[in-house]
Amino acid sequence: MKNSKNIAESISGIALPAAVLAVFLLLWEMAVLLFRIEKWILPKPTDIFITLFEMRGTLGVHVLQTLTEAVLGLLIAAAAGVAIAILIDLSLWIRKAVEPLLVLSQTVPIIALAPLLIIWFGFGILPKVIVTALVCFFPIAINLADGFSQADRDMIKLMKTMGANKRQLFLKVKIPASMPYFFSGLKIAGTYSVMGAVIGEWLGASQGLGIILTRSSQSFLTEKVFAIIIVIVALSLVIFAVIELLARAAMPWKYKANKHN
């Protein structure tokens, strides 16, 4: 009975959003036809999907380029975010010194930093990876730092009475407690990663979805712009799904508990 209920909930969780999306696309199609909106202003969904199908032979190399930049930037952001979160957890003074700087770093528009990175590092893959890392590291660092601070105080006291040192407390208590926070931050960062790579490509690249987006918008090929947006959304969802699978593998106890509830 419980399995049937879970299956029904899973189906409804997919079917309802799909139905809403289908209705939205139908209304969009009808509105463009009814009001005779020019294709360069707002193309029909059918035109967008036809364009996407026609681009299938040339998209592969650009998708691979953007995906490479996004994944490399996300990995660097994860490493930097973990390191910063550990530093913040080591000392209250470090937390007070570093956290305001982290918040301040997010007030600087990435689009303003990107030209400087192009000047410093050229038009290769490195500036795009750096832009992606800068976009992604903040949610990882802040969420993980919060996770460390939310570790069970009673468990820490118990471990201390049993003679546990700081390293053991960190490995046995704080890391398991912080895993949900880490993966929450990683999911947010994962959805940002493709966007960060595309922003980096806007300012100078020979390959990538960002350069196609720029050229298409400058040429008023609006249906092509929408087609690339669909690809960007799809890549972001793929990265999110991979992170979700990693979270399930790393925290089986959490998902089992949710399933029983």
N, C-alpha and C positions, 0 to 999 in steps of 0.2 A: 504493500500500500504506500509506504513511504517512498519507494523507488518510483512508483507511478506518479506520485506527486512531484518529485524532483524532475522527472522527465517532462511533465506538463509545464512546470515553471521554466525549464530550460527552453522549451519550444516557444512559450509565450514571450520569453525574454528576447528571442530572435524575431519571431513573427510580428510582434507589435511595432518595433522600430522599422522593420522592413515595410510594413503596410503604410506607416506614416510617410516614409520616404517615397514610396510608390505614388501615393496620393499627391505629395508635394511636386514630384516630377511631372505628373499628369496635369496638374493645375498650371505649372510653369509652361508646359508645351501648349496648352490651350490658350493661355494669356498671350504668348508670343504670336500665335496664329491670329487670335481675335483682334489684337491691337496692331498687328502688322509691324512689329518692332524690327528694326533693321538688325541684320545678322551681326554687324560689327559692334552694336550696342549690347544686345542680349541674344545670343543664339539659343535655338531650341535644344533641349536635352538630347534629342535624336541626332542633331548635327554634331554635338559634342562627342557622343559615343562613336559616331561614324568617323570623326576626325581622329579619335583615339585609336580606333581600329586601323586606320590608314597609316598611323605613325608607328605601328607595332614593330616594323622592321628596323627603324632608326633609333628607337627609344632605349634599347638594351644597354648600349655603351654609356649613355647619359645617366640612366638609372644606377648602373654599377658605380659610376664616379661619385654620384651624390650619396649613395648608400655607404660607400667606403669612407667618405669624409664624415658622415654622420656616426658610423660605428666607431671609428678611430677617436673622434672627438668625445663620444659618450664614454669610451673606455678610459680616456685620459681624465675626463671629468669625474668619473667614479673613483679613480685612484686618488685624485686631488681632494675630492669631497670626503673620502674616508680618512685621509691623512689630516685634513683640517678638523674634522669632527673629533678625532682622537686627541689632537692638541687641545681643542676646546674642553674636552672632558678631563684632561690632566690637571687643570688648575682653574680656579674661579677667576684669577687674575688674567689668565690667557683668554678665557671666555669674554670677560669685560673688555679686553683690548681688541679682540678679533671680530666678535659678532657685529659691532657697529660698522666695521670696515667692510664686512661681507654685505650688509644691507646697503651701504654706500656704493659698493661696486655695482649693485643692480640698478642704481639710478642713472648710470652712464649708458646712453643708448648704444647698443652694439653696432648699429648702422653708422654711428659716428667714429667708432674705433676701427671698423673694418678698413677704411682707406689707409690708416696708419699701418695696419698689419700688411697691407699690400705693398706699401712703400718700404717697410722694413724687411719683409720676407719674400717679396716678388709675387708672381702670379701662379705659382705652383700650388700643390695640395696643402702645404703647411699652413698658410693663413686661414684657409677654410676650416681646417681641423681645429685651429686655435679658436676661431669664432664659435664653432660648435661647442667646444669645451667650456668657453666662457658663458655660453647660454645655459649649459646643462649642470654645471657644478654646484650652483647655489642650492637648488632643492635637495640635492643629495646630501650636502654638508649640513644644512640646517635640520633636515628630517632625522639624519643619523645622530646628530648631537642631541636632539630632543629625545631620541630613543635611548641613548646612553643615560640621560638624566632621569628617565622614567623606570629604570631598573628597580625591581622590588627591594626596598630598603630592609625589610625584615630578612629576606634571603641573604642580603649582603652582610647583615649583622650575624646571622647564623654561620655563614662561611668564615667570618673573621674569628668567631669563637672557636671554630674548628682548626684555626691556624692558617687559613688561606692567605696568600700574599696578594699584592695588587694584580700581578699577572694572572693568577688563577681566578680572582674575582672578575677580571675583565673577560677572560675566555669562557668561564663557566656561567656567569650571571649576565653581564652587560651585553655581550654579543648576542646570545639567544633572545634577550629581551628587546634588543634594538632591531632585529631582523625585519619585522613588519614595517617599521619606520623607514629603514633603508630601502626596501623594495617599493614603498610608496613614493619616496623621493626619486628612485630610479625610473619608475613608470612615468612620472611627470617629466623628468629629464629626457626619457626616451621619446616622448611625443614632441619635445622641443628640438631634438637632435637634427631631424631632417630640415626643419625650418632654419636652424642655424647654418647648416651646410648651404642651403639655398641663398640665404642672405650673403654669405661669403662669396658665392658664385656671381651674384648680381654685379659685384664691383670689378670683376675681371676673371674670366675663365674661358677656356676653349671647349670644355665639355661639362655636362651636368645639367640638371633640370632647371637650375637658376638661370643659366644663360639662354636656354630655350624660352623660358618665361619672359625674360627681358626682351629678346628679339621679337617674340610674338606680340607683346603689348605695344612695342614701338611700331610694329607693322599693322596694328589694329586687327590682328588675327585673334579675335576674342574667343572663338570656339577652341582654338589651340591653347589659349591661356587656361580655360576651364578644364581642358583635357589634362594639362600638366598638374593642375590643382588636384584632380582626382588621383593621379599617380602619387603625388606627395602625400595625400591623405592615406592612400593604401599602404605606402611605405611606413608611415608613422604607426598605422594599425598593426603591421607585421612586427615592427620592433616592440610595440606594446605587448603583443601576444607572446613573443619570445621571452620577454621579461616576466610575464605572468607564469609561463611554464617553468622558468628558473625559480621563481618564488615558490611555486608548488613543490618543486624538487627539494628546495632548501628548507622549507617549513611545512613538512607534511602534517605535523601535529596541529597546526593552525587550521588548515583546510579540513582536516578530519573533525575538529571541534565544531567548525561552522556547519559541516554536513550534518552532524548529529543534532545541532540546534535547529 
